[in-house]
Amino acid sequence: MRRLLLLLLGVPAFAAAQDRCLRHAIDAADTGFALQGQIVVTALGADGRGDTQVLAPPGQAKLKGDEGFRIASITKTFVAATVLKLWEEGRIDLEAPIARWLPGSWTRKLADDGYRPSQIEVRHLLGHTSGLADHAQAEQFIAAIKADPSIEWSRARDIDRLVEWTDPVAAPGEKFSYSDTGYVLLGAIVEEITGQDLPDAVRTQLGLDRLGLENTYWERYEPTKGRRRAHQVFEGQDTYTWNPSLDLFGGGGLVASTQDVARFFDALLQGRVFSKPETLQRMLSKEGLPDGSPYRLGVFDYDLKGARGIGHSGFWGTLVMRDAISGRTIAGAVTDRADYPKLHKLAGDYIRTAAGPDAEAAGCR
């Protein structure tokens, strides 16, 4: 009766998901109501079968569901996995200082600003415990982009702005403090070790083609794959034409469909990306991290009040989580960042149900 009443009032309804667990989460989250834009969500069961749903308000032409999105910080998991692949091959020491691989001009600027490049280790960058602030979270960064979305950024520019706009937040290893700049440095370290551009190193080290990620590519550096990239709105502005260099060097950079994001995290967290099980264990370990840190080495450990989801989110409104108990993964993206809380609720409901005592009744087992 409630659903019928909502339909009569003009509230959008959506085709029932084939995945009963996803349908249950959509119903529980009421995600479709009062959307500003659209939500594309993909659920991947333990058997590998996927279901993608597009939630859209009335009057909007629905996306097909396989569009690419700028996944922003979800790229960090790909970069971290690349570093860990190099570690399992003996090509990088996670306890080594980052000054070993970075240009002297960068380390001198960091040192002059109060940082300790000779004491910041690779693992500190991976776990956001380096003490680095974040150029991308500085008020001046967003203001500069809004003033001129076409501005060209580079790693050197990111570091200059970090030094100009911020100060160190802690000593290395002391506390968790999220830093895009730290992953920009990791990208440079990967390039120095492999002799490859970061997009090539990520693709080859992780075997993205072998994993069947047909709609995943590094913007600007690789050919566009799959359907045209979706428009993504931030504070009422369509960011489709914003210069990708604002988030291109390891903190972000990848474009992918929600299906590919789900597939990658499923493969990664099942141990099908690394050659040795110890590498995944290291990625997910609390070893060497401050107490209470929500982050591991390239992934968040989400506390969902009774369940845990391992995954990551991205600035434009992208999210992925996997439940180890049921083996289910959910990935989603919004076309308007204002709808991200609805996506987060939907994903959380999905993981909680899949891991909970009512999983079988909800069709999650």
N, C-alpha and C positions, 0 to 999 in steps of 0.2 A: 504493500500500500504506500509506504514512504517513497519508494522508488517511482511509483506511478505518479504520485503527487509532485515530485520533483520534476518529472518529465513534463507534466502539464504546466508547471511554472516556468518552463523553458531552461531548466538547468541541464547541462550536457550529460548525455549518457554515452557509454562506450561499449563496443563489442566485447562479449565475454572472452576472457583469456582462455586459451586451450589448457594452459598450465593451471590446475585447480588451486595450487598454492599461491600463484600470482593473482588469480581472480579473488581469492580470499583477502590478500593484502590490499588490492585496489578497493574492494568493498569496505575494508576496515579503515583505510586511510581517507576515504572520501576525497581522493586526490583530484578528481575531475571537477570539483565544484569551485567556481570563482577563479579559474586559472587566468593569468594574464597572457600566457602563451601556451606552448604545448610541451608535453613530457613524452619522451621516448624511453621505454624501459624494456630491457631484455632479461628474462630469467632463464637460467641454464640449470637443468636438473642433474642429479648425480649420474644419470645415464647418458649425459651429453646432449640430450635433446633440448632445444631452445624454443622460447616463445617470446615474441616481441609485440608490444602493444603501444599504440600511439593515443595519448589522451589529449583532446583538444576542445576548446570552448566552442560554442555555437558560432557559425559564420566564418570560421577559419578553415581554409582548405588543409586537410590533414596531410602531414608528412607521410612518406612511404614507410619510414621506419628503419631504412638502411642508410640514411644520410650520414656523412661524416660530421663530427663536431670537433672544435678545438678543445681537447681534453685537459689542457692546462696542466695542473700539478700532478695529475695521474701519470704524466710523463716521468715524474720522479721515480716511480717504481721501476720503470723500464731502465732508467739510468742506474739506479741502485743495483738492479739485477745484473747489469753489464759489469759494474765494478766487482760484484761478487763472483761473476764468472772469471774475471781476471784473477781474483784472489784464489779461487780453487785451482787455477792453472799455475799458481805460483808467480804471477807476473806483477802483483802488487801486495804490499804489506799494509793491512788495515791500521796497524799501529804506527805507521811511518808518518813523519810530519809532512804536511802538504807543501812546504817550501821546497821539497825535493824536486817537484815537477812544475811548479808555477814560475812564470817569468819574474825576474828580480825586480822589475819596475812595479809589479803588482804587490809583491810581498813587502817592498819598502813602503809603499803607500799605506798598506794595512798596518804595518808596524808603527809608522808615524802617527796613525790614528788611535793607537793604543791596543791593537790586536797583537797576537803572538803567533805568527805563522810557523815559527820553529817548534811550537808546542801544540798547535792544532793538528790533530791526526785525521787520517782519512775517515776513520769510523765516526769521528765527531761530526764531520760534514754529513755522512749518511744518516745519522740519528738526530740531526739538528741540535747538537750539544756543543757546537764549536765556540759559542759566545758571539758569533757574528749576528749583527742586526740584519735587517732585510730591506734592501733598497726598494723592493716592490710594495712594501707595506707603508712606506713613508708617504705622508700626505702630498708631498711635492711630486711624487711619481704619478699618481692618478691625475693630479691637477695638470701636469705637463702633457699627459696623453690626451686628456679632454681638450686642452687648448690646441693641440696639434696631433691628431691621431696618426698622421703620416710620418712623424718623426722617426728617424732611423736610430736604433739602439745597437749596441755591441757589448761584448763582455767587458771591454775596457771602460766603456761608458757606464755600465752597471756598477763597476767597482769604484769609479770616480764619484758617482752619485751616492754610493754607500758611505764613502768617506766624508763627502760633503754634507750629507743630510742626517747621518746617524752617528751613534757612539756604540762601543762594545756593550753587550748586555750582561756578560758574565765571563768568568774564566773558562777555558776549555774544559769540557766534561762536567761542569758544575750544574747546569740546568738545561731543560728543554726549552728552546726558543726557535720557532719555525723560521727558516731563512731560505728564500729563493736564491739569494746570492751564494749560499753555500753549495747549492746544486749547479749553479753557473761555474763555480770553481771545479766541481767534480767533472763536469763536461770537459773542461780544459785538460784535466788530469787524464781522462780517458783518451783524449786525442794524443796527448804526449806519449802515453804508453803504447798505444796501438799503431800510431802513425796514420790513423784514419780520421776523417771527419766524423764527428759524433753520430750523425744519422747512420753512416755506414757501419760504424762500430756497433751500435745498438742492434741494427738489423742482422749483422753477421754473427755477433757473439750470442744473441738470444735465439737465432734461427726463426725470425718472424715469418719467413716464407714457408719454412717447414711446418710451422704451427697453423698455417692456413689463414693468416690474417690478411685477407684480400682487400680490406678497406682501411688499412692503416698505413700512413705515410708521414714523413717529417715535412712539415710545410716549408715551402720555398726550396728545400734541398732535393726533394724527391718528386717524381711525377704524381699528379693527382690520381687517386684510385677510387673506384666505385662511384656512387652517385655524388652530385654536387654537394659541397659543404653547406650545412644548415646555417641560417642567420641566427645570431645569438645577441640578445639585448641586455644591456647593462644600464641601469638607472634611466630607462626610457630611450637610450641611444642604441641604434643598430650598429654593432661593432664589426660587421662582416668585412668592411674594407679597411679596418684598422691595421696598421703595419704589424705583421706578425713578429717582427724583431723585438717587440716589447716583452715577449715571453717565448724565446726560441732556442735558448742555449743550454738546456738541461733542466731548468726549473719547469719548463714547458716546451712545446714545440710540435708534439704529435697531433695529428688529426686522425680520428678513428670512429667507426660506428659503435654503437652500444653492444652489438653482437661481438665485435672483435675484442672490445674491452673485457667482456665477460669470458670469452674464450681464453684470452691471455692470462687472466687471473686464475681461471680454473687450471690451466696448464702449470702455471708457476707454483701455485699452492698445493698441487698434487705431486710436485717434484719432477715435472716433465721438461723443465727448462734447464735446470742444473744437472751436472753429471754425477754429483755426489750428494747423498741425503744430508750430509753435514752442512752443506752450503745453505740449504733452506732452513735448517735448524739455526744457523748463525743469523740469518736474516730475521727470524722471528723471536730470537732470544732477547731477554732483558739484560744480558751480560754487558757490563760496562755502562749501563744507562742510569741516569738519576732515578731515584724512587719516584713513582707516580707518573713517569713519562708515558704519554699515550702513543708514542711513536717507537717503532723498532728500527730496522735498517731499510728504509724505503717504503714502509707501509704503516698505516695506523692500526692500532688494536682498539676497535670501537667497543666501548662498554654500552650495551643496549638494554641495561636493566633486566638481567636474567639471561642474556645471551651475549655472545661476542661475534663481531664481524671483523674480519681482516680485509683491509682494502685501502682506498684512498679517495680523495675528492679533488675537484679542480675549480678554479676561481669562477669560471663562467657558469657554473652550475652543473657539473658532472660528478658522478659518484659511482663507486663499485664496492661491493662487500661480498665476502664468501663466508659461509657457515661450515666449519669443519665437521660438525656432527652429522648433518644431513648431506653434505657435499654439494649444496646448492649455492649458486652465485647469482647476484642480481647487479645489473649495471644500468645506469640511466643518465639522461641529459635533459636539460630544459632549454627552451628557446628564449626564455626570459628569466634572468637570474632571480627575479622576485618570487618565482615559483620553486626555488630550490628547497625551502623548508618542507614543501609538500612532497617533493621527491625523497627527501631524507626520511620523512615519516613513513612513506610507502616502503622504502627499502628496509627500514628498521622493523616494521610490522612483518615483512616477509621473513627476515632472518629470525626474529623472535618466534614466529609461528613454526618455522622449519625446525628450530632447535628445541621447541617446547613440548610439553606433554600432550597437546592437542594436535600435533603434527599430522598424525594419521587421519584424524577426523577431517582436517582441513585439506587433505589431499597432498600433503607435503612428504609423505613416506610411501 
